[in-house]
C-alpha cells in the first residue's frame, strides 16, 4: 500500500484556520490517511521535502500579512538558495481565510500557492479563498472546495479496494475497521494529593508574555450611553517590558465561574468539577498546549482553557452529532453540517448568536466520553487589541493602556449576548492579575516627526492613534490632523479632553463627526470631503502619512471612496487615475489601515 500520510499545516491568528485544519484532518482519516495537524512554525521545515501530501490552511492578518505562527515557515520558503524543483515530490493544496472587503484579500494564501508552484510542488486543486463576507461565512467556499479537493485526491491517492470511505455519520467502529476518529487526547482522573494540587499553578511563558496587574478599569462613556467603553491601565513593576506605538497585545480570556458551574450542572458533570485531571496526547503528533499546567481540576479545564460560552463553528455540530442520544436530534445536527443545511444553521446559530452551552441544552441528552472533550470543545482563543499609549517617561512609563468596548447586545432571541473576553474584562478591579499578556509588533509604523500625519479614528479605532499622537507630540511634531467619529459629544467622545489640550498647545488640528448630535448624520468621511483642499495639499504636496483605524464593516471602503473623490476634485484626476493613486498610497504604506470586525 502506498504512503497514505497527510500533513495539514496551518497559520492561524484567532483559531479559525486551525479549526479548518482539524476538519480537513478528520475528513482525511475517513479516507484512511494517517493525518497530522501542526502550526507551520511548529513544523520541522527540513522534513517538507520528504512529505508526499500536504494541505496548507492560512488566515490573513493586518494589511494582507501572514499570521504570527506562519512567519518563520514563510521566510524559509522565500530563501533564494532553494532549488526550483525541491518540492517536485510533494502533492499539495492551499486554502486561505480572509475578508474580501480588504484590498489584500487572502494575500498570504495567494503568495503561498504561487511560491509552492515555483518550488515544483504538484497542486492537486485550485486555491480556495474563504471569505468572511459570504453570507455563510468561510463555509460558503470551504464546503464546495473540500468536495472538489477530495475528488482529485481520490485520483492521486486511490483508496485500497478493501477500505471504503468511512461514512460521515460514523465515529465508532465501522465494519471491521478500528475506531474512525479516535480522540486526540486522553483525560485521566488522578488522586488529589498536595504535590499534584500545587502543580496546577505551573504554566510556561513564551517570549513577549507577561503577567500584568490591573491599575485602572474605568468606564469612559456616559453611564446612560448604550456602549460601555473601558480605559484599562495595566502595569508590571517586577518584569521590565517594552513596546512601541502601534504595537498590539493579545489577552487570553477566562470564563466566569458562575457560568462554568451552571454549564457543568447542565451536562451532569458537576460531580467531577473538583477532581484533578491529567491530559496526555493520544498519539505522538499531538501536543498539549505548552501553557496548560500538567494537572488541573476538571472545572479549571473549562474555566481557563475551553470555550463553552462562544458561538461555535460548523465543525462543532459535526462532532456533537456523534454524542446526542435522540435520533431526531442527531439527524438535525447532521443537517447543519451539510451544504443544503447552511441556511438553517445560519438562522439557528449565527443570526441569534447561540452559544455552545445553549446548543447543548437544546439537544440534550448527550453521552460525551471524557476523552473526546478536547475534540468537541474549542480552546479559548486570545483577543488582540491595539495599545492606546506611549510607554515613554513623559507619557506613561511602565504602563500599558487599552481602550476596549464591552461587547453586549441583544439578538432576535431577546437575550443579552456578551463577548467572551470583554465580559470577563469588565469584572476586573485594580490589583487583579491578567496572566500571559502577549506583546506583538503592530502592522503600522510611526512617521518621522517632520512628516505630516493624518489620523482617522471612529469609535475605539482611536486606540492606536492615541499611541501615535502621544509619541509624535513628545517628539514635538506639530503637523498632526485628527478626524474623530462618535455618536455624541457628551456621551462617547473618547479622550476628548486630551485632544482639546493638544489643540490648545498647538500640536493638533481636530475635526469631529458626532453622528447623532444633529438631525442629519455626519461621519468622518463627510468631514474629509469638507476639507478636501487641505487633505489634497497634505497628501500630494507634503506626502502626509494617513492612518485609518476602526471597524472593518462599511467604514474603511467609505473612507477610501472619500479620498478618491478628493483626488478627483482637487487633483483633477479621473476615476481610474484616482483609483491608481490610492492604490499606490496603499502599496507604499503612505495610507495604512488597521481595522477589525
Buried (B, 14 or more C-beta within 10 A) or exposed (E): EEEBBBBBBBBBBBBBBBBBBBBBBBBBBBBBBEBBBBBBBEBEBEEBBEBBBBBBBBBBBBBBBBBBBBBEBBEBBEEEEBEEEBBEEBBBBBBBBBBEBBBBBBBBBBBBBEBBBBBBBBBBBEBBBBBBEBEBBBBBBBBEBBEBBBEBBEEEBEBEEEEBEBEBEBBEEBEEEEEBBBBBBBBEEEEEEEEBEEBBEEBEBEEBBBBBBBBBBEBBBBEEBEBBBBBBBBBBEEEEBEBBBBBBBBBBBBBBEEBBBEBBEBBEBBEBBEEBBBBEBBEEBBEBEEBBBEBBBBBBBBBBBBBBBBBBBBBBBBBBBBBBEEEEBBEBBBBBBBEEBBEEBBEBBBEBBBBBBBBBEEBEEBEBEBBBBBBBBBBBBBBBBBBBBBBEEEBBEEBBBBBBBBBBEEEEEEEEBBBBBBBBBBEBEEEEEBBBBBBBEBBBBBBEBEBBBBBBBBBBBBBBBBBBBBBBBBEEBBBBBBBBBBBBEEBBBBBBEBBEEBBEEEBBBBBBBBBEBEEEEBBBBBBBBBBBEBBBEBBBEEEBBBBBBBBBEEBBBBBBBBBBBBBBBBBEBEEEBBBBBBEEBBEEBBBBBBBEE
